[in-house]
């Protein structure tokens, strides 16, 4: 009997460097719909055809480590009309660490960094969140 793949074993690479995350979300592609109808069409409905593709922002979460400022350094490359863009490769892995599915993200850059919610009575790991925008997402099923 075949089972679906679990989501808890994955890797994220950018610029050849592997970065550990506890959560990745927002891996979506949407095709906008164009509606068209000419006046001579005998049907009283519009034709629908695929338009531009739209990509949602990707959210990455990970634990905070002392002295690790990589996210903030990347965010600080953002200036008016310029930013350091990076390609990301996100892989869903099987038990042997072999990719089952790969998402390739093109020209990503940070748009938001969020620190953890601080709570004096809490018992959780401090998690920071990085939201990135990008210009393309391709999916490959291995």
JOKANOR-V154288 format. One line per field, one symbol per residue. ss: DSSP state (H for helix, E for strand, C for the rest). phi: phi as a letter, one per 30 degrees, with the letter a starting at -180 (. if undefined). burial: + if it has 9 or more other C-alpha atoms within 8 Angstrom, else -. A space follows every 10 residues. Layout:
ss->???
phi->???
burial->???
This chain:
ss->CCCCCCCCCE EEEECCEEEC CCEEECCCEE EEEEEECCCC CCCCCCEEEE EEEEECCEEE EEECCCCCCH HHHHHCCCEC CECCCEEEEE EEECCCCCEE EEEEEEEEEE EEEECCCCCC CCCCCCEEEE EEECCCEEEE EC
phi->.ccdddcdca bbbbiicdbd bcabbjdbbb cdcccbbcdd dddcbddcbd cddbcddccc baddceicce ddddddddbe ibadcbccbc bdccdcicdc bbcccchdbd babbdddcbd cdbcddccbc cbcaclbcbb cd
burial->---------+ ++++------ +--+--+-+- +++------- ---------- ----++++++ ++++------ ---++-++-- -----+++++ ++++----++ ++++++++++ +++------- -----+++++ +++++-+--- --
